[in-house]
Amino acid sequence: MRGARSEPSALERQVMDLLLAGPAPPFPDLRAQWASATVTRRVEPTEGLFVDLEVIPDAPRVSPPRFDLSDVHMEFEGLEGGGFAGSKKPVGSVRALIKFTSGAIGL
């Protein structure tokens, strides 16, 4: 686990860009939030990644304020079987990124 505030990694940017690619609301506001996001904590278990994010206070908020993007299957070069990713928005802004390899969830 790392606790220092940092910029999102290349993998984190790639995953979030895919998760937030939709043209309809709330995706434009979520992309604006993501553009201002910093990583406040990373937890890297054996076959997954959990990232806590913080966005600037004046970033646009979304409605409904609480929802999850989940069960998004992704293929990564060099990762057999792909993986799943999701993002949580508990208070109208991007708060977390979660990625599992398929081995981590027993597929």
C-alpha positions as CSV (number, residue, x, y, z in Angstrom):
1,M,0.0,0.0,0.0
2,R,1.2,3.5,-0.9
3,G,-0.2,6.6,0.8
4,A,1.6,9.5,-0.9
5,R,-0.5,11.8,-3.1
6,S,0.5,11.3,-6.8
7,E,-0.7,11.5,-10.4
8,P,-2.6,8.5,-11.8
9,S,-0.3,5.9,-13.5
10,A,-0.5,5.1,-17.2
11,L,-2.5,2.0,-16.5
12,E,-4.9,3.9,-14.3
13,R,-5.4,6.5,-17.0
14,Q,-6.0,3.8,-19.6
15,V,-8.6,2.1,-17.5
16,M,-10.4,5.3,-16.5
17,D,-10.4,6.6,-20.1
18,L,-12.1,3.4,-21.1
19,L,-14.6,3.4,-18.3
20,L,-15.6,7.1,-18.9
21,A,-15.7,7.0,-22.7
22,G,-19.5,7.4,-23.0
23,P,-20.9,10.4,-24.9
24,A,-24.1,10.9,-22.8
25,P,-24.4,12.4,-19.3
26,P,-22.9,11.8,-16.8
27,F,-19.8,10.9,-18.7
28,P,-18.7,14.4,-19.8
29,D,-18.8,15.6,-16.1
30,L,-17.0,12.4,-14.9
31,R,-14.2,13.0,-17.5
32,A,-13.9,16.6,-16.2
33,Q,-13.6,15.2,-12.6
34,W,-11.0,12.6,-13.8
35,A,-8.9,15.3,-15.5
36,S,-8.4,16.9,-12.0
37,A,-8.0,13.7,-10.0
38,T,-5.0,12.9,-7.9
39,V,-4.4,9.5,-6.3
40,T,-4.6,9.6,-2.5
41,R,-4.0,5.9,-1.9
42,R,-3.1,2.7,-3.8
43,V,-3.5,-0.8,-2.6
44,E,-2.0,-3.4,-4.9
45,P,-2.9,-7.0,-3.8
46,T,-1.5,-9.8,-5.8
47,E,-4.1,-9.7,-8.6
48,G,-5.8,-6.4,-8.5
49,L,-5.6,-2.7,-7.9
50,F,-7.5,-0.4,-5.7
51,V,-7.0,3.3,-6.1
52,D,-8.6,6.1,-4.0
53,L,-9.0,9.4,-5.9
54,E,-9.6,13.0,-5.0
55,V,-10.9,15.6,-7.4
56,I,-10.8,19.4,-7.0
57,P,-13.7,20.8,-5.0
58,D,-15.2,22.9,-7.9
59,A,-15.2,20.0,-10.4
60,P,-18.7,19.3,-11.8
61,R,-20.8,16.9,-9.8
62,V,-23.1,14.3,-11.3
63,S,-26.6,13.2,-10.6
64,P,-27.6,10.8,-9.2
65,P,-24.7,11.5,-6.8
66,R,-24.1,7.9,-5.9
67,F,-23.6,5.1,-8.4
68,D,-21.0,2.6,-9.5
69,L,-19.7,1.6,-13.0
70,S,-19.0,-2.1,-12.6
71,D,-18.4,-5.4,-14.3
72,V,-16.6,-3.8,-17.3
73,H,-14.5,-6.5,-18.9
74,M,-11.2,-5.4,-20.4
75,E,-8.5,-7.0,-22.4
76,F,-4.9,-6.0,-21.5
77,E,-1.9,-7.0,-23.6
78,G,0.0,-9.6,-21.7
79,L,-2.8,-10.4,-19.3
80,E,-4.3,-13.8,-20.0
81,G,-8.1,-13.8,-19.7
82,G,-8.4,-10.0,-19.4
83,G,-9.8,-8.4,-16.3
84,F,-12.7,-6.4,-14.8
85,A,-12.7,-2.8,-13.8
86,G,-15.1,-0.5,-12.0
87,S,-15.3,2.9,-10.5
88,K,-17.3,4.2,-7.5
89,K,-18.9,7.6,-7.2
90,P,-20.3,7.8,-3.6
91,V,-20.9,11.6,-3.5
92,G,-21.2,12.8,-7.0
93,S,-17.6,12.6,-7.9
94,V,-15.0,10.0,-8.9
95,R,-13.7,8.4,-5.7
96,A,-12.2,5.1,-6.5
97,L,-10.9,2.8,-9.3
98,I,-10.9,-0.9,-8.9
99,K,-9.3,-3.4,-11.3
100,F,-9.1,-7.2,-10.9
101,T,-7.5,-9.7,-13.2
102,S,-9.8,-12.6,-14.0
103,G,-7.7,-15.0,-11.9
104,A,-8.4,-12.8,-8.8
105,I,-12.1,-13.3,-9.1
106,G,-12.1,-17.0,-10.0
107,L,-13.1,-16.8,-13.6
